[in-house]
């Protein structure tokens, strides 16, 4: 009986995932995180998400408003088509990793939230080659804010009470885009690096292992940030290399002088590696001819500006 119920639920979930477009699914998952954060904020007195409903709303409204306005302005200036769901995803990601304001830090919050939102939208149009952005917009924006106004994200959404929901939603995303090779190679590389550093520093390895899962951005980063299709390699072998590299760089104790590794810096450096090995570009095609070849079957012929080079599969 239990097995039958599990199979029935799995079929429902599988059908939902298969019938939902990738970007739409990510929007649903991130929106669910936001809704749960709102619910938890009502019970902050019990040690759940330590923010009030008002501060959560202020954070969401600020980031969404700035992202939408900035994207609208750049799309108008560059006369470029805009993917609304992409704007929603970037805004929701920024909400999930920038700590909502609290009493006494409103100025610092608005400085970071507004700057990161503007930069994330701007990089989609400015830091691009042949109409294809190279970096994860949210990650690059946070790297820039860390280097300029010296403010970084806390990645608060994946911690404590939110972790279970982050993992469940992340599993749906990974299933949809079939990036298990990337996620698993990242997890293995990050854990080996973090625990090895912990061992040689003489700290408690088991405590480090537990903290990595329960009090960091580990799963949100692995399932939501790392798997963005536009900035990941297209083949399995390259994705595994990409996951291993980013996992190594993810370790928080890695540093060069006073510059310490952060999740966003690890992802930006990984994006450079990905683009160097598998550059991508966006083609805008012009319909040249429509040919009817059979009943309800048509052949579409397009003009391209330049020759398209590709490997089958």
N, C-alpha and C positions, 0 to 999 in steps of 0.2 A: 504493500500500500504506500509506504513512504517513498519507495523507489519510483513508483508511478507518479506520485505528486511532484517529485523532484524533476522527473522527465517532462511533465506537463509545464511546469514553470520555466524550465530551460527552453522549451519550444516557444513559449510566449516571448521570452526575452530575446531569443535568437531571431524570431520573426520581426520583432520591433527593431532590433539593431540592423538587420538586413534591409528593412524597408525605409530606413531613415538615412538621409544624406549625411555625409561625414560632418560637414560644418554644422548642420542642424543638430546632430547628436551632441557635438561638443558644446554647443550653446545650451542644450537641455541639461547636460551634466553640470556645467558651471553654474547655471541658474539654480539647480538643485542645491549646490553648495551654498549659494547665497541665501536661499530660503531657509536652509538648516541653520546657517549662522544667525539669521534673524530670530528664529525660534529659540536657539540657545541663548541669545543675548537677553531674552526675557528672564532667564534663570541664572544670570551671572552670579547671584548670591550663593549658588551651589557649586561654584568653581568651574562652571562651563565657560563658553567663550567669554572672556573678560571685558566685554564692551556692552554699552547700552544700545537699545534699539535705535535711539536717536543718532548716536555716533556711527552706527553701521549704515543708517540711511544717508547721513551726510557724506560718508565716504563713497557710497555707491552713486549718489546723485552728482557729486563733484567729478568723479572720474568719467562717468558716462557722459555728462554734459560737455566736458572739455574734449574728450575723444571725438564725440559726434561733431562738434563745432570745428575742430581742427581738421578732421577728415573732409568735411564738407568744403572747407576753404581750400585745401590742397587739391581736391578733386576738381574744383572749379578752376583754379589757377592752371593746373596741368591738363585740363580738359580730358581727364582720365575716368574710365568707368570705376565705380566703387562697389565693392562687395560688402553689403550691409552686415551680413553675418560675420565677416572678418572683423569689422569694427566692434561688434558686440563681443566677440571672443577676446580681442585684445583688452577691451575695457574690463571685462569680467576677470581676466587673468590679473590685471593690475590691481583690481579690487581685492583679489584673493591673496596677494603677496605684499601689498602696502598696508601697514597697520592702520586701522581706523583711528581717528583723533581721540584724544582724551584730554581731560582738564589740564591746562598748562602747556600743551604742546600743539595747539591749533596752528600757530604760525609755521612751525616746522612741518606739520602734516601737509598743509596747503602748498607749501614750497615744493615738497617732494611730489605730491599727487599731481599737481598741475604741470610741473616740469616734465615728469615721466609720461603723462598722458599726451602732451604736445609732442614730445620727442618720439614717442612710439608711433604716432600717426604720421609724423613728418618723415621718419626714416623709410616708411613704405614707399614714399614717392621720391625721396632724395637719394637715399643709400640703396640704389637699385641699378642693375645692369641689364639693358635690353628688356626693360619693363618687368624685371623679376627681382624681388628683394632678396638680399643675400643673408641677412641676419633675422633672427627671431626679434620682432619689433619691441616687445616688452623687455626682453633681456638686454638688448642694446641700449634702450632708453635708460634702464637702471644702471648699466655700466657707466654711461655718460654722467648721470646725476651723482654717482659715487665719486667720480673723478673731478667734477666741477663744483657742486654745492656740498659735497661730502655727506650725502645722505643715501642710505641704502634700504632696501626692502627687508622686511622681517620674515616673509614667507609664513605668516601666521596661520593660514588656512589649513595646513597639513598637520597641525600639531594637536596633541591631546585628544579631546573628545571628537574632533573633526576627522581624525585619521581614518576611522573605519569607513566613513562615507566617501572620503577621497579615494580610498582603495577600490571600493565597489564601483564608483563612477569611472575610475581610471581603467578598470578591467573591461568595461563596455567599450571605451575608446580604443584600447589596444586590440580588442577583438574586431572592431569595425575596420580599422586600418591595417590590420594584420602586421603589426610591428613587434611581435613577441621576441624576435631575434635581437632587435635593438634594445628593448626594455630589459631583457634578461642579461645581455652582455654588459649593459650599464650597471645593473644591480650587482653583478658578480665583481666587476672591476672596482666599483666604488667601495664595496664592503671589504674586499681584499686590501685596498689601499688604506682605508680608514683604520682597519683593525691592525694592519702591519705597523702603521705609524704609532698607534696606541701601544702596541706591544713594545716597540723599541724606546718609547718614551717612558715606559714603566707604569702606565696608567692601567686601570681596571678594564680589561678587554671586554668582559661580559657586560659591564655597565655601559661601555662605549657602544657595544652592539645594540643594547636596548634603547639607548638614547637616540641612536641614528634612526631607528624606526619610529619612536614615539614622540620625539621633540624636535624634529627637523622637517625640512621640506622634501624629504627623500621621495616619497611616493607621488606627491603632486608634481614634482619635477620630472620624475621618470615617466609618468603616464600622460601628463598634459603638455608640459613644455618641450620635453625632448623629442616627442613623436610628431611634431609639426611636419607634415609631408613636404612642404615647399622648401624646407631647409635641411632635409635629411637625404642621404645618398639613396639612389634608386635600387641598388642590388643588395642581396643578402650579405655577401662578404664585406662590402664597404660599410653597410649598416652596423655589422658587428665591430669592425674597426672603429667606427664613429662612436659606438656605445662604450667601447673599452677606453678610448681616449677621454671622452667626457666624464666617464666614471672616475678615471684617475685624477682628472683636474677638479672634480667635485669635492675631493677631500679638503675640509676646511683648514687643516694645518699646513697645507702646501703654501709656500710663499717665496717671493724673490725680494729680499730686503724687507721693506715695510709693506709691500704689496701682497696681500693675502688673497688666496683663491676664494671666490664666492660662487654660488650656483649660477648666477647670471653671467659672470665672467667665464666660467667653464663652458657654458652653452655658446657664448659668442665666439670663443676660440675654436670650439668644435664646429661652428658654422663655417668658419674660414677653411678648416680642414675639409669639410664636406663640399664646399664650393670649388676648392682647388682640385678635388678628385672627380667631381661630377657637376660641372657647371650646367645650369639650367637657364632657359629663357622662355619668354612668353611670346607667342605668335598671334597676331590679329589677322584673321583670314577674311578675304572678300569673296563672297559667293559669285562664281563665274557662270555656272550652268547647273541646271536641275534636269536630270534625264529620267524618264519613267522606264524602268526595265521590266516590270511585271505589275500585276495587280497589287496595289498598295505597297509597292516597292520602288524606291527612287534612288538614283545615284547623284550625289552632290559633288560638284567639281569646284575647287577653290583656287584663287590666285594667292601666291605668297610673295613677300618682298624679297626673300632670299631662300636658297635651298635649305631644306630641313635634313639634318643628319641625325640618324637614330639607329639603335641596335634593336632588332626584333626581340620582344619579350622583356 
